[in-house]
Amino acid sequence: MPRARRWVAGCVAVALAASAAGCRGKGSDRAGGAADDRLVIGLESDPTNLDPRLSTDAASSRILDLVCEGLVRLGADGSPEPALATSWETPDEHTYVFHLATGVKFSDGTPFGAADVKATLEAILDPAFASPHRGALAHLRSIEVRDPATLALSLDAPYAPLLTALAVGVIPAGEAADHTRKLADGATCTGPYQVRSFLPGDRVALAANPNYRGPAPAIPRIEIKILTDEATRSLELRKGSVHFLLNGVAPDRIAEIEGDPNLAIARTPSANTTYLGFNLADPTLADLRVRRAVAHAIDRESIVRNLLGGHAVLASGLLPPSNWAHDGDVPTYAYDPAAARKLLDEAGKADPDGDGPATRFALVHKTSEDKLRRRIAEVLQSQLAAVGIGVSIQASEWGTFFDDVKRGNFQTFTLQWVGVTEPDMLDTVFSSKKMPPAGANRGRFSEPRLDVLTERAQTILDPAARKPIYDDAQKLVAEELPYVFLWHEEHIAVMTKRLQGFELDARGSFASFAKARWINP
């Protein structure tokens, strides 16, 4: 079985015994807590789509980690591991043969087989279906069902990221065959849980999948509450009506949480990258001098120290430092307002009144309504104003904001890539051939030299040989600056001490909730 080179991310296991102060009975953390066996998770934003063929946002992906399985799953460090495929071989660089688990059923009792994988992949590949995962599977030329437990994939060229792309959840052929049918409210899958209900803006209810082939989850029901207000999330956590938050507590509340005898905190470096994105279709932002000026105008260290409580490291590119392909030896843009003003002058964006109130030009910056993200946007607004760039902030609820980003309806925005483990993300995010809906190049960056590098890296299966190519790609992205890379935030999970067995990894996956359990008093 092929083995990808692993990068070290670490995995924090939470297995804490309950104290007398922390337990008031099974399923109830304290007065007012839920008197049942539900695990209640608070999320700061709505999942946008619970169809695994369509979802890309973090909230949807974390829920689908519990509901769906692909041919492979991504381990704690992002490496592909067996899932619905128990093993595979590559008779040549253009062919993968997968041997599938037998006796598997979907949550509705339908038997799983190779035909379901074929139908799922064909839906993703259909341009009319407009799956954002289509670009990652573009090299697939044929999908052959050899028997119900054997599937062969033929490629038009060697493609190193294929296994990572095949982590997408598989749905029954009957659901996948109709390419006009998009299952935004929840697909039928083979994972440990199934979606029982989805009320956008309110909650998602999961229940244990009675047909799951593995051990039944010890926690039979999970309720995911959508809590967009940080103060509300913290309050519900403290009173016990929410049992778990991932990155849902403001950094300035962490010290307060640490003093709560009923709560535990787990931390680990994340594979997330926060960035400021540009729309390069805008003539002003298409000028590299303007983008570099913006980068020099931002005091990232101050934001990390004062707004993130120091729980982040500065980013030099898309790949986090723990990624095996990361190259930190790239051009960076230190906080230097004088250099920013000089670059703007060179770009013909003169300051009309020196230190006066008039601006060189104005931008609309989009962000979500999350309180912390809004505060970060306000600091960026102030820092850019100091070099003469006017910024108006447009904060929207998550679904509207994310839809604007996907459609290219922005000048600048701040967002976070979650779980950046496969270095081919450099192609997905920046290749000129991966503009939506074929990929996630939402800023319309076009650089032929980068396309050559990322496409070459895709054809080389040896990670050691891929690494120098990705080094060159990262240097090129840093020079051309389609993003201002801001920081890699630390994962901080806060939970009731009665929860045992959840593992916090660099991807921020929810998958280990299937192995978690309550501690009885």
C-alpha positions in Angstrom: 0.0 0.0 0.0 1.5 3.4 -0.9 2.6 5.5 2.0 2.7 9.3 1.8 5.5 11.0 3.7 4.1 12.2 7.0 4.5 15.6 8.7 4.4 16.0 12.5 1.3 17.6 13.8 0.7 16.0 17.1 -2.5 14.7 18.6 -3.8 15.8 22.0 -6.0 13.2 23.7 -8.4 14.4 26.3 -9.2 11.7 28.9 -9.8 13.5 32.2 -11.6 12.0 35.2 -14.5 13.9 36.6 -14.3 15.7 39.9 -17.1 15.9 42.3 -17.5 19.5 41.4 -17.7 18.7 37.7 -20.5 16.0 37.8 -24.1 16.3 38.6 -25.4 13.1 37.0 -25.2 11.4 33.6 -25.8 13.8 30.8 -26.1 16.8 33.1 -23.1 18.9 33.9 -24.8 21.2 36.3 -28.2 22.7 37.0 -29.9 23.5 33.8 -27.8 21.1 31.7 -29.3 18.6 29.3 -30.7 15.6 31.4 -30.0 13.1 28.6 -27.2 11.4 26.8 -26.8 14.0 24.0 -23.5 15.6 23.3 -24.1 19.3 22.5 -21.5 21.0 20.4 -21.6 24.7 19.7 -20.6 26.0 16.3 -20.0 29.6 15.4 -21.4 29.3 11.8 -23.9 27.3 9.9 -22.7 24.3 7.8 -23.4 25.5 4.3 -23.9 22.1 2.7 -24.1 18.5 4.1 -23.7 16.9 0.7 -20.1 15.6 0.7 -19.8 16.1 -3.0 -20.4 19.9 -2.6 -19.2 20.9 0.9 -16.0 22.9 1.4 -16.5 25.0 4.5 -15.1 23.9 7.9 -18.4 23.5 9.7 -19.8 21.2 7.0 -16.6 19.2 6.8 -16.4 18.6 10.5 -20.0 17.3 10.7 -19.4 15.1 7.6 -16.4 13.6 9.3 -18.9 11.9 11.6 -21.5 11.0 8.8 -19.7 10.0 5.7 -16.7 7.9 4.6 -14.6 8.0 1.5 -12.4 5.4 0.0 -9.8 6.8 2.3 -9.8 9.0 5.4 -7.3 11.6 6.4 -5.4 10.7 9.5 -4.5 13.2 12.3 -1.5 14.4 10.2 -3.4 14.5 6.9 -2.0 11.2 5.5 -4.4 8.9 3.6 -5.6 5.9 5.6 -7.9 3.0 4.6 -11.6 3.6 5.1 -14.2 2.1 2.6 -11.1 0.8 0.8 -9.3 -1.6 2.9 -6.2 -1.6 0.6 -5.1 -0.6 -2.8 -2.3 -1.1 -5.2 -0.8 0.8 -8.2 0.2 -1.7 -11.0 1.5 1.4 -12.8 1.5 5.1 -12.3 -1.7 5.5 -14.2 -3.8 2.9 -12.4 -5.1 2.4 -8.9 -7.0 -0.7 -7.9 -9.0 -0.5 -4.7 -10.2 -3.4 -2.6 -13.3 -2.4 -0.7 -14.7 -3.4 2.7 -17.4 -6.0 2.5 -20.6 -6.2 4.5 -20.9 -2.4 4.7 -24.3 -0.8 4.6 -25.5 2.8 4.2 -27.5 4.3 7.1 -30.7 3.4 5.3 -29.7 -0.3 5.1 -28.7 -0.2 1.4 -25.6 -2.4 0.8 -22.4 -0.5 -0.2 -20.4 -1.5 -3.2 -18.1 -0.4 -5.9 -21.0 0.9 -8.0 -21.7 3.5 -5.3 -18.2 4.8 -5.5 -18.4 5.0 -9.3 -21.7 6.9 -9.2 -20.4 9.4 -6.5 -17.2 10.1 -8.5 -19.2 10.5 -11.8 -21.5 13.1 -10.2 -18.4 15.1 -9.0 -16.9 14.9 -12.5 -20.0 16.1 -14.2 -19.5 19.8 -15.0 -23.3 20.4 -14.7 -23.2 19.3 -11.1 -20.6 22.0 -10.3 -18.8 20.2 -7.6 -15.9 22.2 -6.1 -14.1 18.8 -5.9 -14.1 18.3 -9.6 -10.7 19.9 -10.2 -9.0 17.5 -7.8 -10.3 14.5 -9.8 -9.8 16.0 -13.3 -7.2 13.4 -14.2 -9.6 10.5 -13.8 -10.3 9.0 -17.3 -12.2 5.8 -16.4 -13.8 4.2 -13.4 -14.2 0.4 -13.7 -16.3 -1.7 -11.4 -14.5 -5.1 -11.6 -16.8 -6.6 -9.0 -18.8 -5.3 -6.0 -15.6 -5.2 -3.9 -13.1 -4.1 -6.5 -12.7 -0.7 -8.2 -10.1 0.4 -10.7 -9.3 4.0 -11.5 -7.4 4.9 -14.7 -5.6 8.3 -14.9 -4.4 10.3 -17.9 -1.2 11.1 -16.1 0.4 10.2 -12.7 -1.3 12.2 -10.0 0.2 12.3 -6.6 -2.7 14.0 -4.7 -5.3 11.4 -5.8 -5.6 9.6 -2.5 -6.3 12.8 -0.6 -8.9 13.7 -3.2 -10.6 10.3 -2.6 -11.4 11.2 1.0 -14.7 12.7 -0.2 -17.7 10.9 1.2 -19.5 8.2 -0.8 -23.2 8.1 -1.2 -25.6 5.5 -2.6 -25.7 5.1 -6.4 -29.4 5.8 -6.3 -28.8 9.2 -4.7 -25.8 10.0 -6.9 -27.2 9.0 -10.2 -29.5 12.1 -10.6 -27.0 14.9 -11.1 -29.6 17.5 -10.6 -30.2 16.3 -7.0 -28.1 18.1 -4.4 -28.5 16.8 -0.9 -27.7 20.0 1.0 -29.6 18.9 4.1 -27.7 15.6 4.5 -26.8 12.7 2.3 -27.1 9.0 3.1 -23.6 7.7 4.1 -21.8 4.9 5.9 -20.3 6.7 8.9 -20.9 6.2 12.6 -23.7 8.9 12.7 -26.5 9.9 10.4 -28.2 13.3 9.9 -31.6 13.3 11.5 -32.5 16.9 11.0 -30.9 20.2 9.8 -32.5 23.5 10.7 -30.3 26.2 9.1 -29.3 28.9 11.5 -30.4 26.7 14.5 -29.1 23.2 14.8 -28.1 19.9 13.2 -29.2 16.6 15.0 -27.1 13.5 14.5 -28.0 10.0 15.7 -25.9 6.8 15.7 -26.1 5.0 12.5 -27.7 1.6 13.3 -26.1 0.0 10.3 -22.5 1.2 11.0 -20.0 -1.6 10.6 -17.8 -0.5 13.4 -18.4 -0.2 17.1 -21.5 1.7 17.9 -20.8 5.2 19.3 -20.9 5.3 23.0 -22.7 8.7 22.7 -25.8 7.9 20.6 -26.9 11.5 19.9 -25.0 14.6 19.0 -26.7 18.0 18.7 -24.8 20.8 16.9 -26.1 24.2 17.9 -25.4 27.2 15.7 -24.4 30.0 18.0 -23.0 32.9 16.1 -22.5 35.2 19.2 -19.3 34.4 21.1 -20.8 35.7 24.4 -23.7 33.3 24.0 -21.4 30.4 23.2 -19.3 31.0 26.4 -22.4 31.4 28.5 -24.0 28.2 27.4 -20.7 26.4 27.9 -20.4 27.7 31.4 -23.9 26.7 32.4 -23.6 23.3 30.8 -26.2 23.5 28.0 -23.2 23.2 25.5 -20.6 20.6 26.2 -17.9 21.4 23.6 -16.5 24.3 21.6 -13.7 24.3 19.1 -12.1 27.7 18.6 -15.4 29.1 19.8 -14.2 31.1 22.9 -12.6 34.5 22.5 -8.9 34.5 23.5 -9.5 37.0 26.3 -11.9 34.5 27.9 -9.4 31.6 28.0 -8.0 32.6 31.4 -11.5 32.7 32.8 -12.3 29.3 31.4 -9.1 27.9 32.8 -10.3 28.6 36.3 -13.6 26.7 35.8 -13.4 23.4 37.7 -16.0 21.8 35.4 -14.2 22.5 32.1 -11.1 21.2 30.4 -9.0 22.8 27.7 -7.0 21.1 25.0 -4.6 22.9 22.6 -2.6 21.9 19.6 -1.0 23.7 16.6 -3.4 23.8 13.8 -3.1 23.1 10.0 -5.2 26.3 9.5 -4.1 29.4 7.6 -5.7 32.8 8.0 -5.3 35.2 5.1 -6.4 38.4 3.5 -7.6 37.7 -0.1 -7.6 40.0 -3.0 -9.9 40.1 -6.1 -7.3 40.5 -8.8 -10.0 41.3 -11.4 -10.1 44.8 -9.6 -7.6 47.0 -11.5 -6.3 48.6 -8.3 -5.6 45.3 -6.6 -4.1 43.8 -9.8 -1.1 46.1 -9.2 1.5 44.1 -7.3 2.8 47.3 -5.7 -0.6 47.9 -4.1 -0.8 44.4 -2.7 2.7 44.6 -1.3 1.8 48.0 0.3 -1.2 46.4 2.0 1.0 43.6 3.3 3.5 46.2 4.7 0.7 48.2 6.3 -0.6 45.3 8.5 1.0 44.8 11.9 0.3 41.1 12.3 2.4 40.7 15.4 0.2 43.3 17.2 -3.0 41.6 16.1 -1.8 38.1 17.3 -0.6 39.6 20.6 -3.6 41.8 21.4 -6.6 40.1 19.7 -5.5 36.4 19.6 -3.9 36.3 23.0 -0.7 35.0 21.4 -2.4 31.8 20.3 -1.1 31.9 16.7 2.2 32.0 14.8 2.8 34.3 11.8 2.3 32.8 8.4 4.8 33.0 5.5 2.6 31.1 3.1 -0.4 28.8 2.6 1.3 25.7 4.1 1.7 25.6 7.9 5.1 25.0 9.4 4.2 21.4 10.3 3.5 20.5 6.7 6.2 18.3 5.1 6.4 20.6 2.1 6.5 23.9 4.0 9.3 26.3 3.0 9.8 29.2 5.3 12.6 30.7 3.2 10.3 32.9 1.1 9.9 36.7 0.7 8.0 38.2 3.7 6.5 41.7 4.3 7.4 43.1 7.7 5.2 45.9 9.2 6.6 49.0 7.6 4.1 51.9 7.0 6.8 54.0 5.3 7.5 51.2 2.8 3.8 50.9 2.2 3.4 54.6 1.4 6.4 54.5 -1.0 4.9 51.6 -2.9 1.5 53.3 -3.2 3.2 56.5 -4.5 5.1 54.4 -7.1 1.7 52.8 -8.1 0.3 56.2 -8.8 -1.9 56.2 -5.7 -0.7 59.5 -4.3 -2.0 60.8 -1.0 -4.1 63.9 -1.8 -3.6 65.6 1.5 -0.7 64.1 3.3 -1.8 63.3 6.9 -5.3 64.7 6.2 -8.5 62.7 6.1 -8.6 62.2 2.3 -7.7 58.7 1.1 -5.6 57.5 -1.8 -8.4 55.0 -2.8 -11.1 53.1 -1.0 -11.8 49.4 -0.6 -14.7 47.3 0.7 -13.5 44.6 3.0 -15.8 41.6 3.7 -15.9 39.4 6.7 -18.3 37.4 8.8 -20.4 38.7 11.7 -18.3 36.8 14.2 -17.2 39.3 16.9 -13.5 38.4 16.8 -13.4 38.5 13.0 -15.1 41.8 13.0 -12.6 43.2 15.5 -9.7 42.0 13.4 -11.3 43.7 10.4 -11.6 46.9 12.3 -7.9 46.8 13.2 -7.0 46.2 9.6 -9.2 49.1 8.7 -7.3 51.3 11.1 -3.8 50.1 9.9 -4.6 50.6 6.3 -6.1 54.1 7.0 -2.7 55.0 8.4 -1.1 54.7 5.0 -4.0 56.4 3.2 -6.2 53.4 2.1 -9.8 53.9 3.0 -11.6 50.7 4.0 -15.3 50.1 4.7 -16.2 46.9 6.4 -19.1 44.8 5.2 -19.9 42.1 7.8 -22.5 39.5 6.9 -23.9 36.3 8.3 -21.7 33.3 7.4 -23.7 31.9 4.5 -24.0 35.2 2.7 -20.3 36.1 3.3 -19.1 32.7 2.1 -21.3 32.8 -0.9 -19.9 36.2 -1.9 -16.4 34.9 -1.6 -17.1 31.8 -3.7 -18.8 34.0 -6.4 -15.9 36.5 -6.5 -18.2 39.3 -5.1 -15.5 41.1 -3.1 -12.5 43.4 -3.3 -10.8 42.1 -0.2 -11.8 39.6 2.5 -10.3 37.7 5.5 -10.9 34.0 5.8 -9.2 30.9 7.0 -8.2 27.7 5.2 -8.8 24.8 7.6 -6.8 21.6 7.6 -4.1 22.5 5.0 -2.3 19.1 4.8 -1.9 18.3 1.1 0.6 20.7 -0.6 -1.4 20.4 -3.8 -3.6 23.0 -2.2 -1.2 25.4 -3.9 -2.7 24.3 -7.2 -6.3 24.2 -5.9 -6.1 27.7 -4.5 -3.8 29.5 -7.0 -3.8 27.7 -10.4 -5.4 29.7 -13.2 -7.2 26.5 -14.2 -8.8 26.2 -10.8 -11.1 29.3 -10.8 -14.6 28.5 -9.5 -16.3 26.2 -10.0 -13.4 24.0 -10.9 -11.4 24.9 -7.8 -10.9 27.6 -5.2 -8.9 30.3 -7.0 -11.5 32.8 -5.9 -9.2 35.8 -6.3 -8.7 35.0 -10.1 -4.9 34.8 -9.7 -3.2 33.9 -13.0 0.5 33.1 -13.2 1.6 30.6 -15.8 4.9 29.9 -14.0 2.9 28.6 -11.0 0.7 26.4 -13.1 3.8 24.7 -14.6 5.2 24.1 -11.1 2.1 22.7 -9.4 1.1 20.5 -12.4 4.6 19.1 -12.5 4.5 18.3 -8.8 1.3 16.4 -9.3 2.9 13.9 -11.6 5.7 13.0 -9.2 4.8 10.3 -6.7 8.0 10.6 -4.5 7.5 13.3 -1.8 11.2 13.9 -1.7 11.2 14.8 -5.4 8.1 16.9 -5.0 9.5 19.0 -2.2 11.9 21.3 -4.3 9.1 22.0 -6.7 6.8 23.1 -3.9 9.6 25.2 -2.5 9.7 27.1 -5.8 5.9 27.4 -5.9 5.8 28.9 -2.4 8.5 31.4 -3.3 6.6 32.4 -6.4 3.3 32.9 -4.5 5.1 34.9 -1.8 6.5 37.2 -4.5 3.3 37.7 -6.4 1.2 37.9 -3.3 -2.4 36.8 -4.3 -3.0 36.6 -0.6 -1.5 38.4 2.4 -0.8 35.4 4.6 -1.6 36.4 8.2 -1.1 33.6 10.8 -1.8 30.0 11.8 -4.1 30.0 14.8 -3.8 27.4 17.5 -6.7 25.0 18.0 -8.3 25.5 21.4 -11.0 23.1 22.4 -13.0 23.7 25.6 -15.2 20.9 26.9 -16.9 19.5 30.0 -14.6 17.3 32.0 -17.2 14.6 31.7 -16.2 14.0 28.1 -13.5 11.4 27.7 -11.7 10.2 24.6 -12.0 13.2 22.2 -8.7 13.7 20.3 -7.8 17.1 19.1 -5.7 17.0 16.0 -4.1 19.6 13.7 -7.0 19.3 11.2 -9.7 20.1 13.9 -11.6 17.0 12.9 -14.7 15.9 14.8 -14.1 12.2 13.8 -13.0 11.1 17.2 -16.4 11.9 18.8 -17.4 8.5 17.5 -15.0 7.0 20.1 -15.8 9.5 22.9 -17.9 8.7 25.9 -19.3 10.2 29.1 -17.6 9.6 32.4 -20.2 8.3 34.9 -20.1 10.0 38.4 
